[in-house]
Amino acid sequence: MRSLIFASVAALSLASCTTTGSTDSANQKNLPQVCSAAATAHSAFLIVASTGNIKSRTIAREAAAWSALDVVCKNPRAGSSTVA
């Protein structure tokens, strides 16, 4: 589950290797799918974490990754290079 969130963040990071225009286009196209998958993984992780079998350090790392991605998912145009 944690790896899904990291993979989502990595996918967004790789998109930055292209030109600005194509990055914005790719983000607009792919971000809803990435955010949906990450939200599902985060919810599942919380359920597993509630069992008490996951180290607090791992829980903190997942929370930090989720917080960073959640900001982008809630306002995907904030990082856009185009001015509306």
N, CA and C atoms as an extended XYZ file, in Angstrom:
252
Properties=species:S:1:pos:R:3:atomname:S:1:resname:S:1:resid:I:1 pbc="F F F"
N         0.820       -1.185        0.000 N   MET     1
C         0.000        0.000        0.000 CA  MET     1
C         0.866        1.251        0.000 C   MET     1
N         1.839        1.247        0.849 N   ARG     2
C         2.751        2.385        0.903 CA  ARG     2
C         3.455        2.547       -0.424 C   ARG     2
N         3.787        1.426       -1.042 N   SER     3
C         4.495        1.503       -2.323 CA  SER     3
C         3.619        2.115       -3.407 C   SER     3
N         2.293        1.957       -3.304 N   LEU     4
C         1.395        2.565       -4.282 CA  LEU     4
C         1.449        4.083       -4.182 C   LEU     4
N         1.494        4.597       -2.974 N   ILE     5
C         1.585        6.046       -2.788 CA  ILE     5
C         2.921        6.553       -3.319 C   ILE     5
N         4.005        5.843       -3.000 N   PHE     6
C         5.311        6.256       -3.498 CA  PHE     6
C         5.369        6.167       -5.017 C   PHE     6
N         4.743        5.147       -5.589 N   ALA     7
C         4.711        5.017       -7.045 CA  ALA     7
C         3.935        6.169       -7.668 C   ALA     7
N         2.863        6.584       -7.000 N   SER     8
C         2.072        7.710       -7.506 CA  SER     8
C         2.894        8.990       -7.503 C   SER     8
N         3.596        9.224       -6.420 N   VAL     9
C         4.440       10.410       -6.330 CA  VAL     9
C         5.548       10.340       -7.381 C   VAL     9
N         6.120        9.163       -7.575 N   ALA    10
C         7.173        8.997       -8.573 CA  ALA    10
C         6.637        9.259       -9.976 C   ALA    10
N         5.422        8.812      -10.242 N   ALA    11
C         4.823        9.036      -11.563 CA  ALA    11
C         4.663       10.528      -11.827 C   ALA    11
N         4.233       11.256      -10.805 N   LEU    12
C         4.093       12.698      -10.968 CA  LEU    12
C         5.456       13.362      -11.147 C   LEU    12
N         6.452       12.868      -10.456 N   SER    13
C         7.797       13.430      -10.571 CA  SER    13
C         8.381       13.187      -11.952 C   SER    13
N         8.150       12.014      -12.508 N   LEU    14
C         8.673       11.704      -13.833 CA  LEU    14
C         8.039       12.584      -14.901 C   LEU    14
N         6.812       12.986      -14.673 N   ALA    15
C         6.149       13.852      -15.641 CA  ALA    15
C         6.878       15.191      -15.757 C   ALA    15
N         7.575       15.590      -14.708 N   SER    16
C         8.278       16.869      -14.738 CA  SER    16
C         9.503       16.839      -15.651 C   SER    16
N         9.856       15.686      -16.152 N   CYS    17
C        10.995       15.576      -17.054 CA  CYS    17
C        10.652       16.025      -18.471 C   CYS    17
N         9.396       16.282      -18.753 N   THR    18
C         8.978       16.706      -20.083 CA  THR    18
C         8.831       18.215      -20.107 C   THR    18
N         8.412       18.745      -21.241 N   THR    19
C         8.219       20.189      -21.333 CA  THR    19
C         7.053       20.618      -20.466 C   THR    19
N         7.010       21.894      -20.133 N   THR    20
C         5.984       22.405      -19.232 CA  THR    20
C         4.585       22.158      -19.753 C   THR    20
N         4.354       22.436      -21.023 N   GLY    21
C         3.025       22.257      -21.597 CA  GLY    21
C         2.560       20.816      -21.550 C   GLY    21
N         3.444       19.909      -21.906 N   SER    22
C         3.048       18.502      -21.875 CA  SER    22
C         2.942       17.983      -20.450 C   SER    22
N         3.699       18.557      -19.536 N   THR    23
C         3.582       18.177      -18.132 CA  THR    23
C         2.211       18.560      -17.603 C   THR    23
N         1.799       19.776      -17.867 N   ASP    24
C         0.477       20.218      -17.417 CA  ASP    24
C        -0.610       19.333      -18.002 C   ASP    24
N        -0.479       19.014      -19.265 N   SER    25
C        -1.465       18.169      -19.933 CA  SER    25
C        -1.487       16.770      -19.329 C   SER    25
N        -0.311       16.203      -19.102 N   ALA    26
C        -0.223       14.863      -18.519 CA  ALA    26
C        -0.786       14.854      -17.105 C   ALA    26
N        -0.479       15.889      -16.326 N   ASN    27
C        -1.004       15.961      -14.967 CA  ASN    27
C        -2.518       16.059      -14.959 C   ASN    27
N        -3.063       16.877      -15.822 N   GLN    28
C        -4.518       17.021      -15.897 CA  GLN    28
C        -5.174       15.690      -16.267 C   GLN    28
N        -4.521       14.934      -17.114 N   LYS    29
C        -5.073       13.653      -17.564 CA  LYS    29
C        -4.923       12.558      -16.508 C   LYS    29
N        -3.758       12.469      -15.888 N   ASN    30
C        -3.444       11.349      -15.009 CA  ASN    30
C        -3.714       11.590      -13.531 C   ASN    30
N        -3.745       12.827      -13.117 N   LEU    31
C        -3.865       13.124      -11.696 CA  LEU    31
C        -5.125       12.550      -11.043 C   LEU    31
N        -6.282       12.620      -11.651 N   PRO    32
C        -7.460       12.036      -11.006 CA  PRO    32
C        -7.306       10.537      -10.723 C   PRO    32
N        -6.692        9.811      -11.645 N   GLN    33
C        -6.487        8.385      -11.440 CA  GLN    33
C        -5.467        8.127      -10.332 C   GLN    33
N        -4.401        8.906      -10.323 N   VAL    34
C        -3.369        8.756       -9.298 CA  VAL    34
C        -3.952        9.071       -7.925 C   VAL    34
N        -4.712       10.150       -7.846 N   CYS    35
C        -5.285       10.551       -6.566 CA  CYS    35
C        -6.304        9.535       -6.054 C   CYS    35
N        -7.097        8.991       -6.950 N   SER    36
C        -8.071        7.979       -6.556 CA  SER    36
C        -7.379        6.725       -6.022 C   SER    36
N        -6.365        6.271       -6.727 N   ALA    37
C        -5.613        5.088       -6.285 CA  ALA    37
C        -4.900        5.347       -4.964 C   ALA    37
N        -4.344        6.532       -4.813 N   ALA    38
C        -3.633        6.870       -3.579 CA  ALA    38
C        -4.599        6.962       -2.401 C   ALA    38
N        -5.785        7.515       -2.622 N   ALA    39
C        -6.779        7.610       -1.549 CA  ALA    39
C        -7.209        6.220       -1.100 C   ALA    39
N        -7.390        5.324       -2.052 N   THR    40
C        -7.751        3.944       -1.711 CA  THR    40
C        -6.634        3.279       -0.922 C   THR    40
N        -5.398        3.467       -1.370 N   ALA    41
C        -4.250        2.875       -0.666 CA  ALA    41
C        -4.103        3.461        0.727 C   ALA    41
N        -4.324        4.762        0.863 N   HIS    42
C        -4.217        5.411        2.162 CA  HIS    42
C        -5.276        4.863        3.130 C   HIS    42
N        -6.496        4.725        2.656 N   SER    43
C        -7.569        4.178        3.495 CA  SER    43
C        -7.248        2.754        3.943 C   SER    43
N        -6.755        1.949        3.016 N   ALA    44
C        -6.391        0.574        3.354 CA  ALA    44
C        -5.235        0.550        4.352 C   ALA    44
N        -4.275        1.443        4.156 N   PHE    45
C        -3.143        1.510        5.081 CA  PHE    45
C        -3.611        1.866        6.489 C   PHE    45
N        -4.531        2.807        6.593 N   LEU    46
C        -5.042        3.192        7.912 CA  LEU    46
C        -5.712        2.022        8.617 C   LEU    46
N        -6.417        1.218        7.865 N   ILE    47
C        -7.064        0.039        8.457 CA  ILE    47
C        -6.015       -0.935        8.962 C   ILE    47
N        -5.005       -1.188        8.152 N   VAL    48
C        -3.939       -2.105        8.562 CA  VAL    48
C        -3.159       -1.519        9.736 C   VAL    48
N        -2.898       -0.220        9.702 N   ALA    49
C        -2.142        0.425       10.784 CA  ALA    49
C        -2.895        0.347       12.113 C   ALA    49
N        -4.213        0.335       12.049 N   SER    50
C        -5.001        0.288       13.283 CA  SER    50
C        -4.864       -1.042       14.012 C   SER    50
N        -4.308       -2.055       13.350 N   THR    51
C        -4.103       -3.343       14.008 CA  THR    51
C        -2.954       -3.282       15.008 C   THR    51
N        -2.098       -2.267       14.863 N   GLY    52
C        -0.963       -2.128       15.767 CA  GLY    52
C         0.265       -2.903       15.332 C   GLY    52
N         0.225       -3.499       14.157 N   ASN    53
C         1.341       -4.317       13.683 CA  ASN    53
C         2.316       -3.562       12.791 C   ASN    53
N         2.135       -2.265       12.665 N   ILE    54
C         3.022       -1.467       11.815 CA  ILE    54
C         3.784       -0.485       12.704 C   ILE    54
N         5.067       -0.351       12.432 N   LYS    55
C         5.911        0.542       13.229 CA  LYS    55
C         5.441        1.984       13.102 C   LYS    55
N         5.584        2.728       14.188 N   SER    56
C         5.170        4.136       14.183 CA  SER    56
C         5.958        4.948       13.156 C   SER    56
N         7.187        4.574       12.921 N   ARG    57
C         8.008        5.266       11.920 CA  ARG    57
C         7.414        5.096       10.515 C   ARG    57
N         6.932        3.906       10.222 N   THR    58
C         6.302        3.640        8.924 CA  THR    58
C         5.001        4.412        8.803 C   THR    58
N         4.238        4.472        9.873 N   ILE    59
C         2.981        5.223        9.873 CA  ILE    59
C         3.256        6.703        9.640 C   ILE    59
N         4.292        7.220       10.267 N   ALA    60
C         4.646        8.632       10.087 CA  ALA    60
C         5.088        8.916        8.652 C   ALA    60
N         5.840        8.012        8.071 N   ARG    61
C         6.286        8.197        6.682 CA  ARG    61
C         5.098        8.188        5.716 C   ARG    61
N         4.176        7.266        5.945 N   GLU    62
C         2.998        7.193        5.080 CA  GLU    62
C         2.156        8.452        5.235 C   GLU    62
N         2.035        8.924        6.462 N   ALA    63
C         1.253       10.147        6.709 CA  ALA    63
C         1.881       11.342        5.987 C   ALA    63
N         3.196       11.423        6.007 N   ALA    64
C         3.880       12.521        5.317 CA  ALA    64
C         3.687       12.422        3.804 C   ALA    64
N         3.798       11.225        3.266 N   ALA    65
C         3.598       11.033        1.827 CA  ALA    65
C         2.164       11.360        1.441 C   ALA    65
N         1.218       10.912        2.246 N   TRP    66
C        -0.189       11.188        1.952 CA  TRP    66
C        -0.478       12.687        2.037 C   TRP    66
N         0.057       13.350        3.030 N   SER    67
C        -0.169       14.791        3.185 CA  SER    67
C         0.336       15.565        1.972 C   SER    67
N         1.495       15.199        1.483 N   ALA    68
C         2.060       15.880        0.322 CA  ALA    68
C         1.210       15.642       -0.924 C   ALA    68
N         0.796       14.420       -1.130 N   LEU    69
C        -0.006       14.103       -2.303 CA  LEU    69
C        -1.413       14.672       -2.185 C   LEU    69
N        -1.964       14.672       -0.985 N   ASP    70
C        -3.316       15.184       -0.773 CA  ASP    70
C        -3.419       16.662       -1.132 C   ASP    70
N        -2.381       17.423       -0.846 N   VAL    71
C        -2.368       18.847       -1.200 CA  VAL    71
C        -2.498       19.012       -2.707 C   VAL    71
N        -1.752       18.218       -3.450 N   VAL    72
C        -1.800       18.286       -4.909 CA  VAL    72
C        -3.163       17.819       -5.419 C   VAL    72
N        -3.683       16.761       -4.828 N   CYS    73
C        -4.970       16.224       -5.287 CA  CYS    73
C        -6.123       17.188       -5.012 C   CYS    73
N        -6.048       17.919       -3.923 N   LYS    74
C        -7.121       18.858       -3.599 CA  LYS    74
C        -7.085       20.109       -4.463 C   LYS    74
N        -5.900       20.488       -4.946 N   ASN    75
C        -5.776       21.684       -5.760 CA  ASN    75
C        -4.773       21.439       -6.878 C   ASN    75
N        -5.158       20.647       -7.890 N   PRO    76
C        -4.201       20.279       -8.932 CA  PRO    76
C        -3.713       21.452       -9.770 C   PRO    76
N        -4.429       22.525       -9.852 N   ARG    77
C        -4.017       23.671      -10.663 CA  ARG    77
C        -3.010       24.563       -9.930 C   ARG    77
N        -2.815       24.359       -8.636 N   ALA    78
C        -1.887       25.202       -7.872 CA  ALA    78
C        -0.463       25.096       -8.409 C   ALA    78
N        -0.089       23.927       -8.880 N   GLY    79
C         1.267       23.737       -9.391 CA  GLY    79
C         1.380       23.948      -10.880 C   GLY    79
N         0.295       24.324      -11.509 N   SER    80
C         0.300       24.505      -12.959 CA  SER    80
C         1.141       25.704      -13.339 C   SER    80
N         1.827       25.594      -14.456 N   SER    81
C         2.669       26.705      -14.915 CA  SER    81
C         1.888       27.727      -15.727 C   SER    81
N         0.650       27.376      -16.072 N   THR    82
C        -0.139       28.319      -16.860 CA  THR    82
C        -0.935       29.221      -15.932 C   THR    82
N        -1.130       30.439      -16.356 N   VAL    83
C        -1.881       31.400      -15.555 CA  VAL    83
C        -3.279       31.479      -16.133 C   VAL    83
N        -4.266       31.302      -15.252 N   ALA    84
C        -5.665       31.324      -15.719 CA  ALA    84
C        -6.184       32.739      -15.836 C   ALA    84
